[in-house]
Amino acid sequence: MELYASDRGQTTDHFVTSWGFRETAHAATDTGESVVLRQGNVQLVVTSGPVTRDFLAAHGDGIADIAFACADPAAAAESARAAGARVRPPGDPGGPVIHGFGDVRHTLVQRDAGRPPGLPRGRDWTPAVPAPEGADPRNPAPELRRLDHIAVCLEAGSLHDVARFYREAFGHQQLSTEYVEVGGQAMDSIATRSPSGGITFTFLEPDTTKQPGQINEFLARNGGPGVQHLAFLVDEIVPSVLEFDARGVEFLRTPDTYYDALAERIPGLGQEVADLRKTGVLADRDEWGHLLQLFARSPFEQRTLFFELIQRQGARGFGSANIRALYEAVRRSQQPSS
């Protein structure tokens, strides 16, 4: 993934200091400067400079590119084109580029079986100098196992067309559909997953027959569709929240009443409710198991892109309570911190 940032240094510092990412490489061209960050199995490129100007003017800081790894990028691009995708003309040094939702694109990169993602092509990368041993006195950050899912806000009326596009152009499987109503506001969602299982999207659109809500506010703040949040999978969410909180991540608060009778609502949780209450972690379940999650407040000026920690105890999908928790979390994230 590539994040366009108005202040690359400040954004990089947030990921390194708060989330425990490390810088692995740098690149500079006439059009911009980039840094590759890595934490666990999550890799993120942060870029600033002239190449980001139009995107930042339209949307503010956010995810501009979600790369897809393919056995044959050229063939995958032609397959996507046949399904109606807009493909950037050949010759891009980074590989074929497909237009996705809004102004977010997908660079198709060569997949090397059994190897972690390499550095993005088309740039002259210089390896970063490792920090000296003991330079960071804090405990190591909990490992981010992988990117669990990417939540995307869409304009009303486009949800089914976008989900169909990802099925037909990229072979995604549709996992679930949900309609969630909270008070006088509501939204629809569809989750899809890539054939390899490496990318899961949760697409969201507002119900315009109801009162405007958080999805509408995101679309207004973001200047249209875009990535709302990235969910990072962790092994043990309670100690992870405590450690990331100590490192400066600001998590959203969960009302104390949420935990009243939680054990009765979700039997067999396998987690002390007192620990969940202490950390604000939310719980959900599906037919396969339990799900624990917590959302962090956006670190960006426009309060659009934010992050989530998630632990799966057998759960495979996204239940209604999960989607409702997301909806409520977005509402809280748009309130000023106290």
N, C-alpha and C positions, 0 to 999 in steps of 0.2 A: 504494500500500500504506500501511496505517496500523499503526504499532507503538505498543502501550500500554506505557508505561514508569513504573516506580515513582519514578524521578528523571529528569525530562525534561531538566534542565540537564546532568547528567552524561552521559546518553545522547547528547544533541545534541553535546556536546563531543567524544565519541568519534568520531562520524561526521565532524565537521568537521576535527578535528585529525588523526585517523589515516587516514581514507578520502578526505579532500579534498572533502567536501560543502560547500555554502554555504547559508546560511539565505536563503530568498527571501520568506517571509511569516510572520506571526504572527496568532493569533486567540485570544480569551479569551471564555468564556461562564460562566454559573453552574455548568455541569457539568464544565468542564475547560479546559485551556490546550493549544494546539497550535502546532507550528512545522513549516513545510514546508521540507524539505531537498532539494537537487538536486545531482547530480554526473553530468556527461555526459547521457545519456538516462534516467537512473534518478531517479525522484522518490519520496520517502518522507515521510510525515507522522508526527511523534512527538507523542504526546498523553499527558497525565497529568491527574489530578484525579478528582472523584467518578464520572464516567462510566466510568472504568477500574477502579473498585474491585473489582467482582465478578470481572472477568477476571483481574486481578492476584492476587486471593486464590486463585483456582482454578489458575492456570497460571504465574504469575510474568511477567516481561517477555517480550513476544512479539508476533508479527503477529496482529492482531485482524481486519483487513479487507483483502481483496485486491479492488480495484475492477476491474470489467469495463467497457470502453468499448463502447457500442452505438449503432447508428444510431437506434434507437427503444427507449429503456429500458423504457417501459410495455409495448410489445409483447413485448419480450424477457422481462419479468417474467411475463407471462401464459403465454408459451410454456414457461418454466421451471415455472410452477405446474402446467400440464397434464402435465408430465413427473414430477410428484410433489414438486416443491420446496416448501419452506416459505418463504412470502414475508411479510415484515413488512407489516402493514396500511398502505394508502396514506396519504400525508400526510407522510412523512419528508422534511424539507427538502433532504436530500442526494441524494434519488432513491430508487427502489425498492431494497430490501435483501433478498437471498436468503441463507438459512442454508446454509452449506457443510459442511465436515467439522468435527467437534468444535464449539467455540464460535467458529470463524472464519466470517466472513460475507463476502458479495460485494455491494458497492454498485454498482448499474448506473448509469453516467454517460453523458451525451451525448457521442458521438464527433464531433469536428470534423475532417473530412478534411484531411490535410496539415498539421495543427497539432499541436504538442507538447501533452501533458496540461496542462490548466489547474488552477487551484486548486479543491479540493473544494468543492462547493456546500453551502449551508446554514450557513455560518459567515461572520462579518464579518472578512475578512482585511485586515491592514495590511501593506503591503510592507516588507520588512526594509531597514534602512539598510546600503548596501554598505560593506564594510571599506575604509579608505583605501588608496590605492596604496602598495605596499611594506610594508603592515602585517605580512604573513606573510613572513619572510625565507627560508623553505624553497622548494625547487623546487615548481612546480605538481604536483599529484598526477596520475598517469596517468589518462586518461579511461576511465570505465566506459561502454562503448559501449551496453549495454542489459542488462536482466535476462535471463539466458540460461534459467534454469529455477528452479523452486521445489520443494524436496523436502519431502514431507509424511509423517509417521509416523502410521499407523492401527492401530486395535485388530485383533488377529488375527481373521480370518474376515470382515472388512469390505472387503477390497481390491477384489474384483470388483464388489461392489455400488456402491462409491464411484466407481470408474472408469466403470461403466455410467451412473450418475447424471450425470456430467459430459458423457458422450457424448449422452445423451438430453435433458438440460436446457439445455446450452449448445453443443451441436454439436461437441464436441471429437472429434478424431481420435485413435485409439489408435496409438501409435508403436511400442511394443515391450513385451515382457514378459521378465522375468529371474528366475531362481531362483539365489541365491548361497549357498553353504555354506562357512563358514570354521571349521575345527576342528569342534567339536560344536554350533555355532550356525548358524542359517540364516535367510534372509528371502526373501520374494517381492516383486517390484516390477512396476508397470505405469506407463508414461509416456504422457501424453496431451497434445495441443496444441490450442489454440483455433483456430477457422476463420481468423482473421487472422494466426496465427502469433505473436501478441504474448505469449501466456501458455503456458508449458509446465510441467506438473506431473510430478514423479516421485513416485508413491505407493508407500509401503513398508509391509509388515506382517511381523511375526515369524512364524516357523514354530514353533508350540507343541509339535510333536513332537520338537523339538530342545531343547538347553539354552537357558535365557534368555540373551539377548545385549543388544546396544546399543539395538536398537529397543525392547525391553522396558524398558530403563533410561530411555530418553527418555520413554516413556509414563508411567512412574512419576514421574519428575521434573516432567513437564509437566502431570500430572493428567489425562491423556487425549490424544487426537489433537491434532496441531498442526503448525505449520511448523517443520521441523528446520533447514533452511538455505536461504539465497538465494545463487544463483550469478551473479556479475557477469562479463560478457564483456569481454575486453580484447584489444587488437591484438597486443601483444607481452608475453607473460607473464613472461619472465625479468627484463627491466628493471623491469616493474611490481612484481614481488615485491620486488626490491631497494629500490625507492623507497618502497613501502608499509611495508616492514620498517623503513626509516629514519624513517618517520613514526610508528612505534609499533604497527603491526599485528603481532600475535604469530601467526606461522604454525606449523602443526604440523610436527614433524620427521619426515623420511622415513628409514627405516633405510638405511645406506650400501649394504648388500647388495642393495637393490632395483635398483641401477644396474649390477650385475654382468651382463654379457651383454645389457644392455638393447637395444643396437643390433642384436643378432642376433634378439632376441624381436620387435622392432618395426622392420623394415628400412625404409629410406627416410625416416627420422624428420625429416630436415631441420633438426635442432637439435643442437648440440654436447652430448654426454652430460655433459661436464664442467660445462657451465652448468646443466644440470638437477640434477646432483648438488650443486652449490654452493648452489642455491636450494631444493632439496627438491621440485622440481616433478615430478609424476607424468605418465606418458605412456600413451596408449591409442590404438587405431585401430578403424575399422569399414570397411565396403566402400567408403566415399567418401573417407576420408582419416584424418588424425591428430587427436588431441585431447590437449591439455596442461592440467593442472589442479593446484590446490593449495588446501588448506583452512586456514582461520584458526581459532584457538581462540576459543570463545565469550567475549564480554566481560561476559556477564550472570551474576548470582550463581548461578542454578540450572543453569548450563551446558547450556542447551537450544538456543536459537537460535544459529547460527553462520553464517559466510559463506565463500564460495569464489570464487577467481579461475579463469577458464577461457578458453583460447584454442583456437579451432577452425581447423585447417588442412585444411579440406574436410569434416571429419567432421560428420555430421548428427545422429547418435543417441547412444546410451549403450550401450557394449559391456560385456561381462561384467567385464573388467578395471576399467572405470570404477566399476561398482557395487561390486566387491570393494574397490577403493581407498577408496570412500566408507565402507564398513563398517569397514575398518581405521582410517580417520581418526577415525571417531566413537569407536572404542575408545581411541585415543590422546588424543582431546580430553577424555575423562573421567578421564584420569590427571593428577595434580598436576604443575604445571610445575616443572622443575628449575632 
